[in-house]
Amino acid sequence: MSLLVIAEHDNASLKTATLNAVTAATKIGGDVHILVAGSGCGAVAEQAAQVAGVAKVRVADAAHYADQTAENLAALIVANASGYSHIIAPATSNGKNTLPRVAALLDVAQISEIISVVDADTFVRPIYAGNALATVKSSDATKVITVRTTGFDAAANSGGTAAVEALAAAADLGQSKLLGRELTKSARPELGAAKIIVSGGRGMGSGENYHKVLEPLADKLGAAMGASRAAVDAGFVPNDYQVGQTGKIVAPQLYIAIGISGAIQHLAGMKDSKVIVAINKDADAPIFQVADYGLVADLFTAVPELVAAL
């Protein structure tokens, strides 16, 4: 049995989410292959070959894979799907964009955002915003799966000795074209991979308060900054700060929720954090039900005191 993991990368380096997907693949069992599709992506292939548990790296290097558009990538995957029992990708924006196309072209059901592997045919995935877990068994000859990265540890990125082979590029479908990217640049850790996250909610009151109160704490802790949907909708911070069911799913070592009531959609995105600290003046806020440590206090007093103590 062979499994194909779709690499997520920027043509220069392999993204950590791929390592989580590799771990899921190794739990299923069989020979794990990684598909690297890109342009000038030789360095990514070399990194992928060093990942523990990987038997082979297949590289499709062509100009029309530079931006890894879902249409071209899905066509490449389907053209090379024969012989693979499972096709796996991280449940990131790219994975969610590409794999449903693959499943449709293969005429199989997709199994989305698994967090656990029971056996080669059976998987566990959250439903109802994480309030229930569904055990799903598939009889499809090819399982198309996205992996919730918080559910699996990252595979070791060294120690592997996988063979690297070139793969013929599929035709450029020309159905979409990337016109440009607007990237948020920050000296802080990337939200999805951060070990510590400081998040603010509607209780911050304004974007100015959000930055004035939370940034010193994040700087002291070396943390990424997040936000609830309410804070994003209020315009306090950009959408890429959002943690929750409709934002980023995170599971850091430490998650500090400040002025966040704990709506179910937000909890779905952070409740797997190892330690959760909540600061809120409402003692009945739902966030305290999942918090390991809770402080009922005015955040505008408590947070500066915490920063001073650090």
C-alpha positions as CSV (number, residue, x, y, z in Angstrom):
1,M,0.0,0.0,0.0
2,S,1.3,3.4,-1.0
3,L,0.1,6.8,0.2
4,L,0.7,10.2,-1.6
5,V,1.1,13.3,0.6
6,I,0.8,16.6,-1.3
7,A,3.6,19.0,-0.2
8,E,2.8,22.5,0.8
9,H,5.6,24.9,0.0
10,D,6.7,28.2,-1.5
11,N,9.2,26.8,-4.0
12,A,12.0,27.5,-1.5
13,S,11.0,25.6,1.7
14,L,8.7,22.9,2.9
15,K,5.8,24.1,5.1
16,T,5.4,22.6,8.6
17,A,1.8,21.5,7.7
18,T,3.3,18.9,5.3
19,L,5.1,17.3,8.2
20,N,1.8,16.9,10.1
21,A,0.3,15.3,7.1
22,V,3.2,12.9,6.8
23,T,2.7,11.8,10.4
24,A,-1.0,11.1,9.6
25,A,0.1,9.0,6.6
26,T,2.6,7.0,8.6
27,K,-0.2,6.1,11.1
28,I,-2.2,4.7,8.3
29,G,0.7,2.6,7.2
30,G,2.4,1.7,3.9
31,D,5.0,3.5,1.8
32,V,4.7,7.3,2.1
33,H,5.4,9.3,-1.0
34,I,5.5,13.1,-1.2
35,L,4.5,15.0,-4.3
36,V,6.3,18.3,-4.8
37,A,4.8,20.4,-7.6
38,G,6.3,23.8,-8.2
39,S,8.8,25.8,-10.3
40,G,12.5,25.8,-9.3
41,C,11.5,23.7,-6.3
42,G,14.6,21.5,-6.1
43,A,15.4,22.7,-2.6
44,V,11.9,21.7,-1.4
45,A,12.4,18.2,-2.9
46,E,15.7,17.9,-1.0
47,Q,14.0,18.9,2.3
48,A,11.1,16.5,1.7
49,A,13.6,13.6,1.1
50,Q,15.0,14.2,4.6
51,V,11.6,13.8,6.3
52,A,11.5,10.8,8.5
53,G,9.1,8.1,7.3
54,V,9.1,9.1,3.6
55,A,10.0,6.5,1.1
56,K,10.0,8.5,-2.1
57,V,9.7,12.1,-3.3
58,R,8.1,12.8,-6.7
59,V,8.9,16.2,-8.2
60,A,6.9,17.9,-11.0
61,D,8.9,21.1,-11.9
62,A,7.3,23.3,-14.4
63,A,6.5,27.0,-14.9
64,H,2.7,26.5,-14.6
65,Y,3.1,25.0,-11.1
66,A,4.9,28.1,-9.7
67,D,1.8,29.3,-8.0
68,Q,0.3,25.8,-7.4
69,T,-3.1,26.8,-8.6
70,A,-5.7,24.2,-7.6
71,E,-6.8,23.4,-11.1
72,N,-3.4,22.5,-12.4
73,L,-2.4,20.7,-9.2
74,A,-5.5,18.6,-9.1
75,A,-5.0,17.5,-12.7
76,L,-1.5,16.5,-11.9
77,I,-2.5,14.5,-8.8
78,V,-5.3,12.7,-10.7
79,A,-3.0,11.8,-13.5
80,N,-0.7,10.1,-11.0
81,A,-3.3,8.7,-8.6
82,S,-3.1,5.2,-9.9
83,G,-1.4,2.9,-7.4
84,Y,-2.1,5.1,-4.4
85,S,-4.6,3.9,-1.7
86,H,-4.7,7.3,0.0
87,I,-4.1,10.9,-1.2
88,I,-3.5,13.2,1.7
89,A,-3.0,17.0,2.2
90,P,-3.0,19.3,5.2
91,A,-6.3,21.0,5.8
92,T,-4.9,24.4,4.9
93,S,-6.4,26.9,2.4
94,N,-4.4,25.2,-0.4
95,G,-5.4,21.7,0.7
96,K,-9.1,22.6,1.0
97,N,-8.9,24.2,-2.4
98,T,-7.2,21.3,-4.2
99,L,-8.4,18.0,-2.7
100,P,-12.1,18.5,-3.3
101,R,-11.3,18.8,-7.0
102,V,-9.2,15.6,-6.8
103,A,-12.1,13.7,-5.1
104,A,-14.6,14.9,-7.6
105,L,-12.4,13.9,-10.6
106,L,-11.8,10.5,-9.0
107,D,-15.5,10.2,-8.2
108,V,-14.9,9.4,-4.5
109,A,-15.9,11.0,-1.2
110,Q,-13.5,13.3,0.5
111,I,-12.8,12.7,4.2
112,S,-12.1,16.2,5.7
113,E,-10.0,17.4,8.6
114,I,-9.2,14.1,10.2
115,I,-7.7,14.3,13.7
116,S,-7.1,10.6,14.3
117,V,-6.5,7.3,12.4
118,V,-8.3,4.2,13.5
119,D,-7.2,2.0,10.6
120,A,-6.5,2.3,6.9
121,D,-10.2,2.7,6.2
122,T,-11.5,4.4,9.3
123,F,-10.8,8.0,10.6
124,V,-12.0,10.4,13.3
125,R,-13.0,13.9,12.4
126,P,-14.7,16.7,14.3
127,I,-18.3,17.9,13.5
128,Y,-20.6,20.5,14.9
129,A,-17.8,23.0,15.5
130,G,-15.8,20.4,17.3
131,N,-18.6,19.5,19.8
132,A,-18.8,16.0,18.5
133,L,-16.4,13.5,16.8
134,A,-17.5,11.4,13.9
135,T,-15.8,8.1,13.1
136,V,-15.9,7.7,9.4
137,K,-15.2,4.5,7.4
138,S,-14.7,4.6,3.7
139,S,-14.9,1.8,1.2
140,D,-13.6,3.9,-1.7
141,A,-10.6,2.4,-3.5
142,T,-8.8,5.7,-3.1
143,K,-9.2,7.7,0.0
144,V,-8.9,11.5,-0.4
145,I,-8.1,13.0,3.0
146,T,-7.3,16.4,4.5
147,V,-5.5,16.4,7.8
148,R,-6.2,18.9,10.6
149,T,-2.6,19.8,11.5
150,T,-3.3,20.3,15.2
151,G,-4.3,16.6,15.4
152,F,-0.9,15.2,14.6
153,D,2.6,16.0,15.6
154,A,5.0,17.1,12.9
155,A,7.3,14.4,11.5
156,A,11.0,14.9,12.0
157,N,12.5,17.0,9.2
158,S,15.8,15.1,9.3
159,G,17.0,11.6,9.2
160,G,15.1,10.5,6.1
161,T,16.8,9.2,3.0
162,A,14.0,9.1,0.4
163,A,14.7,8.7,-3.3
164,V,13.8,11.7,-5.5
165,E,12.4,11.1,-8.9
166,A,11.2,13.5,-11.6
167,L,7.6,13.4,-12.6
168,A,6.3,14.5,-16.0
169,A,4.2,17.7,-15.8
170,A,0.6,17.6,-16.8
171,A,-0.7,20.1,-19.3
172,D,-1.3,23.7,-18.2
173,L,-5.1,23.9,-18.1
174,G,-5.0,27.7,-18.1
175,Q,-8.2,28.0,-16.1
176,S,-6.9,30.4,-13.5
177,K,-3.9,32.7,-13.0
178,L,-2.5,34.3,-9.9
179,L,-2.3,38.0,-10.4
180,G,-0.6,39.0,-7.2
181,R,-0.2,38.4,-3.4
182,E,-0.6,40.8,-0.5
183,L,1.4,39.3,2.3
184,T,1.3,40.4,5.9
185,K,4.9,40.8,7.2
186,S,5.5,40.5,10.9
187,A,8.5,39.9,13.1
188,R,6.3,37.8,15.3
189,P,5.8,34.0,14.8
190,E,3.3,32.9,12.2
191,L,-0.1,32.3,13.9
192,G,-0.7,28.7,12.8
193,A,2.8,27.5,13.9
194,A,3.3,29.7,17.1
195,K,4.0,28.0,20.4
196,I,2.4,31.0,22.3
197,I,-0.5,33.0,21.2
198,V,-2.0,36.1,22.7
199,S,-5.6,36.7,21.5
200,G,-7.9,39.6,22.0
201,G,-11.7,39.9,21.6
202,R,-14.5,42.4,21.5
203,G,-13.6,43.4,25.1
204,M,-10.6,45.3,23.7
205,G,-12.9,48.0,22.7
206,S,-10.9,49.3,19.7
207,G,-8.1,48.5,17.4
208,E,-5.9,51.1,19.2
209,N,-6.5,49.4,22.6
210,Y,-5.9,46.0,21.0
211,H,-2.4,47.0,19.9
212,K,-1.6,49.2,22.9
213,V,-2.5,46.6,25.5
214,L,-1.7,43.3,23.8
215,E,1.4,44.0,21.9
216,P,3.7,44.5,25.0
217,L,2.5,41.2,26.3
218,A,3.1,39.4,23.0
219,D,6.5,41.0,22.8
220,K,7.5,39.9,26.3
221,L,6.4,36.3,25.5
222,G,7.6,36.1,22.0
223,A,4.1,35.3,21.0
224,A,2.0,35.5,17.9
225,M,-1.2,37.6,18.0
226,G,-4.7,36.3,17.3
227,A,-8.2,37.6,17.6
228,S,-11.8,36.5,17.9
229,R,-14.2,36.9,14.9
230,A,-15.9,39.7,16.8
231,A,-12.7,41.7,17.0
232,V,-12.0,41.1,13.3
233,D,-15.6,42.0,12.3
234,A,-15.3,45.2,14.4
235,G,-12.2,46.2,12.4
236,F,-9.8,46.0,15.3
237,V,-7.3,43.8,13.3
238,P,-7.1,42.2,9.9
239,N,-8.8,38.9,9.0
240,D,-5.6,36.9,9.1
241,Y,-5.5,37.3,12.9
242,Q,-8.8,35.4,13.3
243,V,-8.8,32.2,15.3
244,G,-11.8,30.0,15.1
245,Q,-14.0,27.8,13.0
246,T,-13.9,30.3,10.1
247,G,-10.4,31.4,10.9
248,K,-7.2,29.5,11.8
249,I,-7.2,26.3,13.8
250,V,-4.4,26.5,16.4
251,A,-3.0,24.3,19.2
252,P,-0.1,26.2,20.8
253,Q,1.6,25.3,24.1
254,L,0.0,28.4,25.6
255,Y,-3.1,30.3,24.5
256,I,-4.0,33.5,26.3
257,A,-7.5,34.7,25.6
258,I,-8.1,38.4,26.7
259,G,-11.5,40.0,26.5
260,I,-12.8,37.0,24.6
261,S,-16.2,35.6,25.7
262,G,-15.7,32.2,24.2
263,A,-18.3,31.8,21.5
264,I,-18.5,28.2,20.2
265,Q,-16.9,29.2,16.8
266,H,-13.9,30.6,18.6
267,L,-13.5,27.6,20.9
268,A,-13.5,25.3,17.9
269,G,-10.3,26.9,16.8
270,M,-8.3,26.9,20.0
271,K,-9.6,24.4,22.5
272,D,-6.9,21.9,21.7
273,S,-4.2,24.3,23.1
274,K,-2.1,22.7,25.7
275,V,-2.6,25.4,28.3
276,I,-5.4,28.0,28.1
277,V,-5.4,31.2,30.1
278,A,-8.4,33.5,30.1
279,I,-8.8,37.1,31.4
280,N,-12.3,38.5,31.3
281,K,-14.4,40.7,33.6
282,D,-17.5,38.5,33.2
283,A,-17.2,35.5,35.6
284,D,-19.8,33.7,33.5
285,A,-18.0,33.9,30.2
286,P,-18.0,30.5,28.4
287,I,-14.2,30.8,27.9
288,F,-13.7,29.9,31.6
289,Q,-15.2,26.5,30.9
290,V,-12.3,25.5,28.8
291,A,-9.6,27.6,30.5
292,D,-6.9,25.9,32.6
293,Y,-6.4,29.2,34.4
294,G,-8.9,32.0,34.6
295,L,-8.7,35.6,35.9
296,V,-11.9,37.6,36.5
297,A,-10.6,41.1,36.1
298,D,-10.6,44.3,34.0
299,L,-8.2,43.5,31.2
300,F,-7.0,47.1,31.0
301,T,-5.7,46.7,34.6
302,A,-4.7,43.1,34.6
303,V,-2.7,42.9,31.4
304,P,-0.4,45.9,32.1
305,E,0.2,44.3,35.6
306,L,1.1,41.0,34.0
307,V,3.5,42.7,31.5
308,A,5.2,44.5,34.4
309,A,5.5,41.3,36.4
310,L,7.2,39.6,33.4
